[in-house]
Amino acid sequence: MYLRSIFITLSIVLLINKVTLACDCIMMVPVTYYIPKSDYIMLVTVKEIRPVADTYYTGVNAQIEVVSVLKGKSSPGELLEFEPHTITNCSFKFEKGGTYLVFAYKEGDKFSVYDCSWSGDITYKSVKEDIKKIRKYMRKHKMG
């Protein structure tokens, strides 16, 4: 009986661990650390959310319009397709009409937001402060 209880308990714990996926992005370094490492840093507005097979991940595929380019070869007004290389709990999720600071890279004809980057909604005070820090860093290091 005792072994059966242990087996059932372990089975439940293992089952829960299989379906429980979490993203733990602890940002220990300043936003400026990611500037040299990122191919594109842009302010974008989401025009359309593209469908995905798993509705849990709605918002990871999107058509965006470039508002401003802080780093990379793109232009304001350009429409870009964003789709993560792999879809995980760490994949950045867009909302239609939202405006975001994104740290991105291009793979083929699609763009992806780096997982665990300083990407975020520009309505947040912290993201607005990050944009100021990025612009100051870019001027100081004569980038862009």
N, C-alpha and C positions, 0 to 999 in steps of 0.2 A: 504493500500500500504506500509506503514511504517513497519508494522509487517512482511509483506512478505519479505522485504529487509533484516530485521534482521534475519529472519529464513534462508534465502538463505546464508547470510554471515556466520552465525553460522554453517550451514551444511558444507560449504566449509572448514571452519577452522577445524571442527571435522574430516572431511574426510582426510584432509592433515595430521593431527596429527596421524591418524590411520596408514597411510602408511609411515610416516617418523619415522624411528627408528634410534637412534644414540647411540653410545657407548662413554661414557665420563669417561675415565680412567685417573684421575689426580693422578700422583704418588708423594705423599707428603712426603713419608718416604724414607730413603736410601735403596739401593738394599740389604744391609745386613739384613734389617728387615725381608725379606722374606726367608732367609736361614733356620732358625729353623722351619718355618711354611710349607716349601715345602718338599714333600716326595722325589722328584728327581730333581736334577739340573744337566743338561747334555749339552754337545755340540753335535749337531747332524747334519747329512747331509741328505737331502731328496732324496730318491731313486725313489719314484713314488708317484704321486698324485692319490688318489682314487676318484672315481666318487661320487657325491652327487645328490640328487633329484633336488635341486634348484641350478642352475648354478651361481647364485649370490654369493654363498658360496663356490665356487671352491677353493680348497686348504686347507680346514679345515680337511679333511681326507687324511692321508699320511702314506706311509711306509718310515721309516727313519732308518738310520744306525748310531749307537752310535759312536762318534769320541772320546769323553772323558767323564768320569763320575766325577763330582765334589761332588755329594751327591746321595746316593741311591745304590741299588743293581742291577747293570747292568755292562756290559763289553764292551770295544771298539770292534767294528765289529758286535755286536749284532743287528739284524734287529727287529724293533718294529713297531707296528701298532698304529698310533695316530688317535683318533676320539673324538671330544668333547662330553661331557655328553649331552649337549643341544647345538644346533646351534643358535647363536645370532650374532648381529653385533660386539660383543666383542670377538667372537671366533678368535683364532689365525689362520692366514692363512699362509701356507707354499708355497714355489715355488720350483719346481723340480730343483735339483742341488744346492739349497741354503744351507748354513750352519748357524745354529742358536744356540743361548743359549736359553734353555727352562727350565722353572720351571714347573714341571709336577707332576701328580699323576696317579696312576693306579687303574682302575676299571674293575674288571674281567680280561680279557686278553688284554684290550685296555688301552692305555695311553691317557691322556688329558693334554693340557697346561692350567694352571690356567688362567682364565680371569683376565685381569688387573694386570698382573705380569710384571716383568722386562724382559720378554722373548723378544728376538729380533735378527735381522740379525747381524752376527759377523763382517760384513764388515763396520759397523758403528763404528766410534771412541768411542762413548759413551758406546757401548756394550763391546768393547775391554777393556775399563776402568772398567766396571762392573765386567768382568771376573777376572781382577787383584784384585779388592776389595773382591770378593768372595773367591778367593784362599788365600788371606791374612787373612781374617776372619776365614776360615776353619783351617789354621795353628795355629792361635792365640787361637782358642777355641778347638783345637785338635779334629776336626770332620773329618769324611771321611776316 
